[in-house]
Amino acid sequence: MSNYYGDKRLTDEMPIYVAAQHTDGGVGKGKLAHHHPEGQMYIPAQGVILVEAGGNRQVLPPGRLGWIPPYMPHAASVHGSTLKPGLAGHTIHIAPSLCVGFPEQSLALRMSPLAVSLMERMCRWPDGMPPDAAGFRVMNVFLDEIRTAEPDPLHLTMPHHPRLLAMAAAIAEDPADETDLDAWADQLGWSRRSLTRHFRNETGMSVVEWRQVARLQKGMALLNGGASVTTVALSLGYDSVSSFIALFRRILGTTPARFAQFQGG
């Protein structure tokens, strides 16, 4: 992977680099898996950014920040069929010395209003770096805000066992599929009890909880693409639109309609 500027990496003297990421209107555009010594943040401006890193799968709408620790392999892509050419979001690379106090795993974090305001200032830095002492002060306050940010509940930990990983990948690809635990256990050659125990040990969730989050992740992408709430709910396998709305509100703190309206704005 190429360096971020010139032929140098980030240092304590030049510890942060803010870069705008643009889209040509295409869907699913992004980088293949890669890694680097710096920590990295993904901050979407439109659409959603799908980040896969460290066994976690995160869907980031505007207002969220994806954190990638140094050296962790990761890949990201921008989604949303209504994307227009222009700014897709920003990435921030920070020197390893600034990564102290950040989580050791990949996480989606909620940005506070203060962090959003500071980010707007940082985006105006010439060459993506703080130009003066005031810029470094803004940087430090921003990093402090992110270090204390609350994790977003909408992320999935992928299991490591090959059979469980295959099952989880199938659910993530088609979360509306209603294959039950007994059928999965038969396919994997395990008892239902062993399947549920191993899955929770590796992901921290039950299969039902994991599928719910996978459905919401896909629902966010579909809403970004302009699909109606009813279409999304039915395509994800919900028996009623109201049950989809209730789960969406409980986990994300807003309704699907308000989420879609915010994305469209």
Salt bridges, closest charged atoms under 4 A:
GLU38 OE2 - ARG9 NE 2.97
ASP144 OD1 - ARG147 NH1 3.09
ASP152 OD2 - ARG64 NE 1.96
GLU178 OE2 - ARG215 NH2 2.89
ASP182 OD1 - ARG192 NH1 3.46
GLU209 OE1 - ARG200 NH2 3.76
